[in-house]
Structure formats: C-alpha cells, structure tokens
Amino acid sequence: MPKDHGIGASSKRREDIRFLTGQGRYTDDINLHGQAYVHFLRSDVAHGRLHKVDTSAAEGMPGVIRIFTGKDFEGVGGLPCGWQVTDRHGNPMQEPPHPVLAQGKVRHVGDPIAAVVAETAAEARNAAEAIVLDIEELPAVVDMKKALRPDAPKVHDELTGNLCYDWGFVEENKAAVDEAFAKAAHVTTLELVNNRLAPNPMEPRVAVGDYNTGTDESTLYTTSQNPHVIRLLMGAFVLGIPEHKLRVVAPDVGGGFGTKIFHYAEEAFCTFAAKQIRRPVKWTSSRSEAFITDAHGRDHVTKIELALDAQNNFTAIRTETYANMGAYLSTFAPSVPTWLHGTLMAGNYRTPLIYVNVKAVFTNTVPVDAYRGAGRPEATFQLERLVDKAARELGVDPVALRRQNFITQFPYATPVAVEYDTGDYNATMDKLLEMIDRDGFEARAAKSKADGKLRGLGINCYIEACGIAPSALVGQLGARAGLYESATVRVNATGGIVVMTGSHSHGQGHETVLCAGGGRHDRRARGAGGNRAWRHRQHADGHGHLWLALHRGGRLGHGAGDREDHQQGQEDRGPSDGGLGRRYRAEGRQVHRRGHRQVGGLGRCHAGRLRAAQLSADRAGTGAGRDGLLRSQQLHLSRRRLCLRGGGGPRDRQGHDLLFCRGR
Amino acid sequence: MTQVTMTVNGKTVTRDVEGRTLLAEFLREGLRLTGTHIGCDTSQCGACVVHVNGNAIKSCTALAADLDGASVTTIEGMANPDGSLSVIQQAFQDHHGLQCGFCTPGMVMSAAALLKENPKPTEAEVRAYLEGNICRCTGYHNIVKAILAASGQDVGAIAAE
C-alpha cells in the first residue's frame, strides 16, 4: 500500500514551483554590482605554435578594461588532474601541464589564448576580434592509433610521446588469460568504436568571479555539479587561495550529465581576474563554445575477445581499448577508461579470467572526461555486443548463452576486483522476456518484412557500479580529490531543521528527497536551494553541496517563528516572543540585506546568514548577542587554519578574530 | 538607441535599447525577468520561448527594437493572479514534466500556445508541436503527458506505456 507521507511516499517536487514560474536562480541570472564581462579568444586550429599575441589595437577598443594572455598566468598553477593512473609497468601516467590560457602552443580547437575583460559582453567580443595572432599551424593528431606512431606529431613536446598510460587490469592475470585463449574451443572477436560525444546540458556553463578587497576573500559562482571539488582544485592547485578564503557557489544548475563535474579554465580565470581588476568578472558560454570547451564523453576504440570451451562456457575475456584523453587531462579523465570501466568487464557472467588493457592517448581534440555512466556503459556495450556475436557465431540462442553463463551463486568475486553481493539475473531475464513478448518477435518480424521494413531484437544485461567509495580505497586507486560525502543536520532553536549535504542537485530533486523525512513537509518544509562550497565546511565530495532547510513551523523552542525564514528574507511567520527574539530578528533582517547586496540577489544566501549571526553578536555585546540561541560558536579546522563560524559572544572588542587565527 | 514601449506581463515598460538588443536580453538584463532562458543562441532549443501579441516566438531571435507597442507574456506572467500554478504549470508538476528546470519555461510557453490553438491535441500533435523545444533530462514523455493532462484528457494509457 503506498505511503502517504514521510520517507517513501510519492510526493511532488518542491523545487518545481520556482522552475515552473521562472523563479529558478541559475548562474547566468546572477549579476554583481560593478560586474565586467570576459570574452575568450580561442584557437581555431587544432595544433599550433603561438609566436605572438598582439593585443595593442584591442586594448584601445571601447569598454576594454584589461586583456589577459598566457603571460599573465606564468606564475599561476595549471588546471590539475584529479586522478593519477599507474600503468602496467608500475609507472605514473604522463601528465602534461594545462595552463589557464595557452602558453607557447594551442592544442585543440577552442583552447583559450587571450581573455578580454570589458564593460559589456559585446565590447569584449568586439575587442577580441582586434587581437592579432601569429600562430604557426602544426600537423595535428586526431586518430589515436596514428597518434601512437613514433613519427606522429607530439601534442605535448615535453612528453615522450602521445601515450598517457598503458594500463593492464589485472596485470597478473595476463598470462593465464592468454593461455585460456590458446586452449579455447571457440574465440569470438569484436572490434568497435564507442563514439565521442558532446554532452550539451541545456544550460551553458557560466562563471562569475568576485573578490572582496576588505577581507581578501574570493567567491566563484559557477554551473557546477560539485562546488567543493572546484573549491579544492582551484584553491589549492591553481590560484593558491586557502579554503577559508574561497567560496564556490553552484545555485540551480540546468543539467550536468558529467560535464559540469570538472574544473575549467574559465572558472579559474574569472576568480583570478576579479582579484586583478577588483571587479566581478562574468563569463557566459555560448552554445558554440560549449561544443569546443565542455569536456566530451566516451571516444573509445576497442577490440574485445571472448574465449569459450566446447560446452559454450565463457573461459576468458581479453580487451584492448584505446581511450582518447583529448589534448589535456580533464579532472577525472584518467579514471574513466580504467577503474570505472575495467572493473565492470565481468558483467553478469561467470568468466573466471579477464584481462583489460587500456591505452590512453593524447590527441589534438577537446579533452574527454566522465559522461553519463562514465566507463561503465562503454564496458557493457562491448561485452553485450560480444556475447550476441558469440551466440550468432555458435548458432545458439543469445538468451540461452547468457543464462548458461550467468552468475548464480552470491556473493561472487569477479576477476576484476569487484565482489557482487547479491542478484538474480535469471529472474530479471524472465521478467524482461515477458515484458517484451519475445515469443511474439518472429511474428512481428515477419509482419515488418511484409511491410518492407526490418525489425531486430537486442538483449542487453547491465551491471552498474554507481559511484565509487570509500574514499580511502578510491585514494589508493589514484583519486586525488573528493569522492567522500558528509552531511550536517542542524536543529534550530525554534524548530527549523537545516540539512546540509555535499550532494548537489542539477535536476535530480534533492530538496524533495531530503525533505521527505521531515514529517509535514508538504505544507511547512521548504528547500533553501543554495548549493555552495563554504569555507567553513569540509564537504568535498563527488557531487557538491546541497543546502536545505526543513521548516517545522516554530513548534519547538521559543515558538518565535522560524529563524531561518528571517535570515533568508523569505517571510515572517509567527509572532516574536519579544525581547531577545525581536531584537535578534531585526538584526538578522538588516544584516541579511547586506549579504543580499553583496552576492547580487541571492536571497537565500548562506553568506547573509552567517553575517547575520556574527554581526548580531558583534553589535549586541552582552545583550541579545549572548542569547543562548546564538551562542553556538563552531570551530572548524580547515587546512590547518582555525576559522570562526557562526555567532556567539561579542567579538569586536575582545579580538576574537586574532585569537582564532593564532592556530595558523 | 531606440526607445521602445511594451506591455510585459500586463505592465507597461519603456526602455532605450540598442538596435542589436535581442528580446531575450531585453527581458533578462533590462527587466530582470530571468525566467526566460538562453540555451543555444540559435533558435533551436526553445528555452527562450515567450508570447508576443499572443503568438509563441523565440525571444533570442527577435529584436527588442522591432517590438515597440507589443504585448509580451513571459513565464513570470503564467501563474494564476493569486500566485498559484496555472493548469499547465500544475500539470507539469503533477506528471514530473521537468527535472533541472532549464527548458521548462519554454516548454510551458509552447504548451500554452499549443492549447490555445488546439485545445484537445492528440499525443502526436503535442510531440510535433514541441519540435522546437529541446529537453535534455526528461526524454519528453512526461512533458507530453503533462500537456495532454492540462488539456483535460485522460493520460492513464500513456502512463502505462
């Protein structure tokens, strides 16, 4: 019987209301006071030596504030890769630098060469056209196998060649696998291309960088699936900004599909440039730019073989895959064809020996990274196509061949490092055949043929490993960032509940899901909907940070209405209980406006909330600021620095800032 | 600069615009009506659909300067006067016709235009009408269902598909 409330009940999505009424807050909807606009001049050749970037004419164009080139980033870190793969010989992958703006060479169409910051987007575009480039076009490599030839042009001159890594999994199994193939009664071989694609979320990427001169703090608003990863990578590896001085905010995000996981040059540029020119800097991608700057997906060329014994039992699988990395290593690119792909190669089958070989290759193409499933669909596609081909070659029913080789005993340890805890593949196959009326296929095919059409039938089994954990293990596999999760549940004194998770919603509906446990959520609960990496928090993870409030209507505590509501400037609910409460509320609202202005209309801004609490404490001295409701000072150790978080106690006259900074 | 006066969601507005200012930019930057989204710049995706003098158009390919005197309705003007969701908006929520929400304003505006000219469309007619609106999340099925439901038709059979 369906539930009608609480966890498990079917409920309408609360975020739909703002999306359906045009009140969503996407990154491009954010405009900050004094904002300038950047236009990137990008390479229109796939490979070229950059002899000169002459910006002299462009600098005199109307509205131009400053033009940046690779020279401005010589002392700045490059975009880091978040995963190191060790090759089959025990050596680390080749890892070329990835400058924010091109230095010396351009390596793919779309590689940014110069950035024009101007008063308006149109002026920035116009001025970019006046930049004179002297680029010596070089032979480009696009095909992976050609890129690995000894005489192939090198994408990165400083590397030994275009091979990023040659990975074997499990390397120790290779000899046994080869032996099984030598003894096989039948071998089926399949070669296929899993084509490259451009992910294209509906919302183009946007970045708005801001810098607060007074506090030396940077803020980046960005279209990200995981603002915490961006904060970590950009702060620690690119711009050298301590975590407590950097805030990354990802508000409503219009679809990600993987391509908004990664840290991009435009994010680092806007954050960097905002500090340089002391003004907010905004970039909005055009759709055309999205095709040549958003990380692409897939692009594998694979040969896969299946060895069978005389009874059609699978005895071994062997694969050789060429995986295109593009011109640079995007954030998680090396992990996709390796740990996210090789570990799925057993599929649903009891194959005792498996060897996966992956050669990752640099080419003069847009970088490739995780896209929808990332490596797992690539594994399933080749394996299931292979099984179908084997069935055709052997003249047996593809369903029967699958059933014969299904794993039926659990737990089952695959030869590719994964243990399956449970499953009943025959039951799902039974259900599938019933649902698709497989018995009726021949009649349908005959009818189609009579109508002059072709009809086919494909069967596909799929094992998915959604996400990877725990982070300690993933770190051992080469991950350098993220892939852990945390959450904070705060019960406010007046009964509101705030759930802060690392997981970010870009369409999935987290606000609704997380509110489901909140009891009378349908009437009272409301998502606060901000998603931000906050300097006081350590939510670095796979999918960012969702900030969410469940309001339970002031039935607890002082019955003074809901404090969160005031701080968010949303609505005034319930009477004050006078005295302290009223004073606090007034201050909260007043300071909220400060925060509001500073972040350009993010009405639900966490910054406003924090400052409300802090300033309330500052102003009130031993009065309202010492209200027990506010006295929850929290210290967070962040990169060996102590940060003061939240309100509590007068701090202006006693030098708490100094006190709390002593731990440096 | 050209001075234009429009009625936008029932309110008269007068602004100076550059000759190249697109209606989408005028709405988003000039009037801060950011519910109209720009997804493709090239009239393909439909996230920017608004109604001009009762007709659905893509606001990323209309010049604001051309629309002096026009009556414009955007997604911000689609809810009921009391602020509650209109029938079409409510149907989108009821049938999970949106996920990330970026294409949604354009979908709602196109749906409203369709139901105005064809109050009881068939499923095929709905799908054909949405040719100019791209959604990357939903696979369209629930959007079609929502529009049929908004037209008062039984969508039980579609739900079972």
HADDOCK unambig.tbl for C-alpha pairs under 7 A between the chains (distance, minus, plus):
assign (segid A and resid 12 and name CA) (segid B and resid 93 and name CA) 6.57 0.50 0.50
assign (segid A and resid 12 and name CA) (segid B and resid 94 and name CA) 6.59 0.50 0.50
assign (segid A and resid 13 and name CA) (segid B and resid 93 and name CA) 6.98 0.50 0.50
assign (segid A and resid 16 and name CA) (segid B and resid 93 and name CA) 6.20 0.50 0.50
assign (segid A and resid 19 and name CA) (segid B and resid 101 and name CA) 5.18 0.50 0.50
assign (segid A and resid 19 and name CA) (segid B and resid 104 and name CA) 6.85 0.50 0.50
assign (segid A and resid 20 and name CA) (segid B and resid 89 and name CA) 6.00 0.50 0.50
assign (segid A and resid 20 and name CA) (segid B and resid 104 and name CA) 6.42 0.50 0.50
assign (segid A and resid 20 and name CA) (segid B and resid 105 and name CA) 6.30 0.50 0.50
assign (segid A and resid 21 and name CA) (segid B and resid 75 and name CA) 5.86 0.50 0.50
assign (segid A and resid 21 and name CA) (segid B and resid 76 and name CA) 5.50 0.50 0.50
assign (segid A and resid 21 and name CA) (segid B and resid 79 and name CA) 6.65 0.50 0.50
assign (segid A and resid 22 and name CA) (segid B and resid 34 and name CA) 6.82 0.50 0.50
assign (segid A and resid 22 and name CA) (segid B and resid 35 and name CA) 3.69 0.50 0.50
assign (segid A and resid 22 and name CA) (segid B and resid 75 and name CA) 5.47 0.50 0.50
assign (segid A and resid 22 and name CA) (segid B and resid 76 and name CA) 5.33 0.50 0.50
assign (segid A and resid 22 and name CA) (segid B and resid 105 and name CA) 6.34 0.50 0.50
assign (segid A and resid 23 and name CA) (segid B and resid 35 and name CA) 6.03 0.50 0.50
assign (segid A and resid 24 and name CA) (segid B and resid 35 and name CA) 6.92 0.50 0.50
assign (segid A and resid 29 and name CA) (segid B and resid 34 and name CA) 5.90 0.50 0.50
assign (segid A and resid 201 and name CA) (segid B and resid 136 and name CA) 6.50 0.50 0.50
assign (segid A and resid 202 and name CA) (segid B and resid 39 and name CA) 5.63 0.50 0.50
assign (segid A and resid 202 and name CA) (segid B and resid 102 and name CA) 6.51 0.50 0.50
assign (segid A and resid 202 and name CA) (segid B and resid 103 and name CA) 6.85 0.50 0.50
assign (segid A and resid 202 and name CA) (segid B and resid 136 and name CA) 6.38 0.50 0.50
assign (segid A and resid 203 and name CA) (segid B and resid 39 and name CA) 5.55 0.50 0.50
assign (segid A and resid 203 and name CA) (segid B and resid 102 and name CA) 6.40 0.50 0.50
assign (segid A and resid 204 and name CA) (segid B and resid 39 and name CA) 6.28 0.50 0.50
assign (segid A and resid 253 and name CA) (segid B and resid 100 and name CA) 6.71 0.50 0.50
assign (segid A and resid 254 and name CA) (segid B and resid 100 and name CA) 4.99 0.50 0.50
assign (segid A and resid 254 and name CA) (segid B and resid 101 and name CA) 6.42 0.50 0.50
assign (segid A and resid 254 and name CA) (segid B and resid 102 and name CA) 4.97 0.50 0.50
assign (segid A and resid 255 and name CA) (segid B and resid 100 and name CA) 5.50 0.50 0.50
assign (segid A and resid 286 and name CA) (segid B and resid 40 and name CA) 6.93 0.50 0.50
assign (segid A and resid 286 and name CA) (segid B and resid 41 and name CA) 6.92 0.50 0.50
assign (segid A and resid 287 and name CA) (segid B and resid 39 and name CA) 6.92 0.50 0.50
assign (segid A and resid 287 and name CA) (segid B and resid 40 and name CA) 4.96 0.50 0.50
assign (segid A and resid 287 and name CA) (segid B and resid 41 and name CA) 6.66 0.50 0.50
assign (segid A and resid 506 and name CA) (segid B and resid 100 and name CA) 5.48 0.50 0.50
assign (segid A and resid 507 and name CA) (segid B and resid 99 and name CA) 4.33 0.50 0.50
assign (segid A and resid 507 and name CA) (segid B and resid 100 and name CA) 3.45 0.50 0.50
assign (segid A and resid 508 and name CA) (segid B and resid 99 and name CA) 6.24 0.50 0.50
